[in-house]
């Protein structure tokens, strides 16, 4: 299992959850909130390498931040 954390000062929970929804066919996700962070646990990645997948997921969250939701 891998973990990706997003700073709440920069990232919106809605954008992270939207990215998780779009990526749900490629891995299992669990989203939780801490005081200043959004924590995403990622498991069962069905994609090339896990590192590439996590980087692409992070980039997609950034994209979701720029899209009006």
N, C-alpha and C positions, 0 to 999 in steps of 0.2 A: 504494500500500500504506500502511496505517495501523498504528500500534503502540499498544497499551494495556499499561500496566505496573501490576502489583499488588504491594504491599509484603507480603513473606512474614511480617512480624510481625502482620499483620492477616488476610491471605487464605490459605486452604489450597489447595494445588495440586489436590487432589481436587475441590474446588468449581469451580475454573476449568475443569478438564478436563470436568467434567460439563456446565457451561454451554456449552462448545465443542461437545460432542456434541449437545446439544439445538438448537443454532443452526447446525449443519453444512449445513442445506439453504439457508441464506441467504447464506453467504460461505465463503471458504477460510480456514482458520486454521492457524497454526503456533505451538505452545507451546514455549518454552524457559525454562530457569531460569538466573538469575544468582545471585550470592552472596546478595543480599538482596531479589531481585525475581523475579516470574514475568512473563515477557514474552510477549505474545500479538500476533503479526503477523496482520493481517486484510487480505484482498484479495478482489477480485471480489464486492463487496457487491451483493446482489440485493434491495435494499430502498430505500425512499424516499430520504432523503439519508444519506450516510455518517455525518455527525455525529449524526443522530438514532439511527441503528443502533448506533453505538459507545456512546452514552449508555444505550440500552436494554440492550445487552449487559452493560455495567458494572453496571447495576441488577439484572440477572438473576444475575450472580455474587454480589452481595450477598444476594439471595434464597436462592441455593444455600448460602450460609454459614449461613443460619438453619434450613435443612432438614437433619434428621438423615440422614446418608448412610452 
